[in-house]
């Protein structure tokens, strides 16, 4: 599945809408570096900002994220619970006698838009015992280091937890297209089998 956001054609004028905040930010940094607010520094900063954005254009910024109050509440409540459970597991590994096992897992996102992948990666890394090692944007894949991955069942559980976290992120912050893509992916999983 692909994200409706990622491959959507950009409307004319998108450069102006997404680059001007960057240009203004670069201008502010320029003025701060010079240490003096003057007309010359502001104009030079704007010129440098335009030059940087033209020579090194950034990919379009997705600005369609929405905050869904119910989805955000569910995300927050479950995130706090995940933090507590993962902290308990991590303490068990630290205080245990044996060396904890670990694994690097590949998890393909079902809604691989930039914002949703970033939100999921941040949430995964915030949970103790898991760290995002790499994000492969072209394929919508996260590579995650997890502790406590002795068996195949534990590795499958870890992948399932990441996908559940992604679903909560999408339902908390995604656009209607993102939410629809997530629901379609979950329906396909129930019919065809787990997402791999």
C-alpha positions in Angstrom: 0.0 0.0 0.0 1.2 3.5 -0.7 0.4 6.6 1.2 -2.1 9.0 -0.5 0.1 11.8 0.7 3.4 10.7 -0.6 2.6 10.4 -4.3 0.0 13.2 -4.6 0.8 15.8 -7.2 1.9 19.0 -5.7 -0.2 22.0 -6.4 1.3 25.0 -8.2 2.7 27.5 -5.8 3.6 24.7 -3.3 7.2 26.0 -3.3 6.1 29.3 -2.1 3.8 27.8 0.6 6.5 25.5 2.0 9.7 27.4 1.5 9.0 30.8 2.9 9.0 29.7 6.5 12.4 28.1 5.8 13.7 31.3 4.2 12.4 33.4 7.1 14.0 30.9 9.6 17.4 31.1 7.7 17.1 34.9 7.7 16.6 34.9 11.5 19.6 32.6 12.0 21.7 34.9 9.7 20.8 38.0 11.8 21.6 36.1 15.0 24.9 35.1 13.7 25.8 38.7 12.9 24.5 39.8 16.3 22.9 43.0 15.1 19.4 43.7 13.8 19.7 46.0 10.8 18.1 46.4 7.4 21.2 45.2 5.7 21.4 42.1 7.8 17.7 41.3 7.2 17.9 41.8 3.5 21.2 39.8 3.2 19.6 37.1 5.3 16.6 36.9 3.0 18.9 36.7 0.0 21.0 33.9 1.6 17.7 32.1 2.5 16.4 32.3 -1.0 19.7 31.2 -2.5 19.9 28.2 -0.1 16.4 27.1 -0.8 16.9 27.4 -4.6 20.2 25.6 -4.6 19.3 22.9 -2.0 15.5 22.5 -2.3 13.8 20.5 0.4 11.2 17.9 -0.3 7.6 19.2 0.0 6.5 19.4 3.6 3.3 17.6 4.4 1.0 20.0 6.1 -2.2 18.1 6.1 -1.7 16.4 9.5 -4.8 16.6 11.7 -5.2 16.2 15.5 -8.0 13.8 16.2 -8.9 14.2 19.9 -10.3 10.7 20.4 -7.4 9.1 18.5 -4.9 11.2 20.3 -6.4 10.3 23.7 -6.2 6.6 22.8 -2.6 7.0 21.5 -1.5 8.8 24.7 -3.1 6.3 27.1 -1.7 3.3 25.3 1.7 5.0 24.9 2.0 5.5 28.6 1.0 1.9 29.2 3.6 0.8 26.7 6.2 2.9 28.4 5.4 1.2 31.8 5.4 -2.3 30.4 8.6 -1.8 28.4 10.4 -0.2 31.4 9.4 -3.3 33.5 10.8 -5.6 30.8 14.0 -3.6 30.5 14.5 -3.7 34.2 14.1 -7.4 34.2 16.8 -7.7 31.5 19.1 -5.4 33.4 18.7 -7.2 36.8 18.7 -10.7 35.3 21.6 -13.0 35.4 21.8 -13.9 31.7 22.7 -11.6 28.8 19.6 -10.2 27.1 18.9 -11.3 23.6 18.3 -8.7 20.9 17.3 -8.6 17.2 17.1 -6.1 14.3 13.7 -6.3 12.7 12.4 -5.0 9.4 8.9 -3.5 9.7 7.1 -2.2 6.6 4.8 0.6 7.4 1.2 0.4 6.1 0.9 4.2 5.7 4.4 5.3 4.8 3.8 9.0 4.4 6.7 11.1 5.7 4.8 12.5 8.7 3.3 9.2 9.8 6.7 7.4 9.4 8.4 10.1 11.4 5.7 10.0 14.1 5.9 6.3 14.4 9.7 6.2 14.4 9.8 8.8 17.3 7.2 6.9 19.3 9.0 3.6 18.8 12.3 5.1 19.9 10.7 6.7 22.9 9.6 3.2 24.3 12.4 1.7 26.4 14.0 -1.4 24.8 13.5 -0.4 21.2 15.4 1.9 18.9 14.9 2.8 15.2 18.2 2.2 13.5 17.3 3.2 10.0 14.3 4.6 8.0 14.1 3.6 4.4 11.8 6.2 2.9 11.5 4.8 -0.6 10.0 1.5 0.7 8.4 2.8 3.8 10.4 0.5 6.1 11.7 0.9 9.6 14.7 -1.1 10.9 14.3 -1.5 14.6 16.6 -2.8 17.3 14.7 -4.6 20.1 15.7 -6.3 23.3 14.2 -9.6 24.3 13.8 -11.3 21.0 14.8 -14.9 21.8 12.1 -16.6 19.9 10.2 -16.2 16.6 7.0 -15.5 18.7 8.7 -12.6 20.5 10.0 -11.1 17.3 6.5 -11.4 15.7 5.1 -9.7 18.9 7.6 -6.9 18.5 6.6 -6.3 14.9 3.0 -6.4 15.8 3.5 -3.8 18.5 5.2 -1.5 16.1 2.3 -1.9 13.6 -0.2 -1.2 16.4 1.7 1.9 17.4 1.7 3.0 13.7 -2.1 2.6 13.6 -2.5 4.7 16.8 -0.3 7.4 15.4 -2.3 7.5 12.1 -5.6 7.7 14.0 -4.2 10.4 16.2 -2.6 12.7 13.6 -3.3 11.4 10.1 -5.4 12.9 7.3 -8.7 11.2 6.3 -6.7 9.6 3.4 -4.2 8.2 5.9 -6.9 6.8 8.1 -8.7 5.3 5.1 -5.4 3.7 3.9 -4.8 2.3 7.4 -8.3 0.8 7.6 -7.9 -0.8 4.2 -4.6 -2.3 5.2 -6.1 -3.7 8.4 -9.0 -5.2 6.5 -6.6 -6.8 4.0 -4.6 -8.3 6.9 -7.8 -9.9 8.3 -8.6 -11.4 4.9 -5.1 -12.2 3.5 -2.9 -12.4 6.6 -0.3 -10.4 8.5 1.4 -7.5 6.9 5.1 -8.3 5.9 
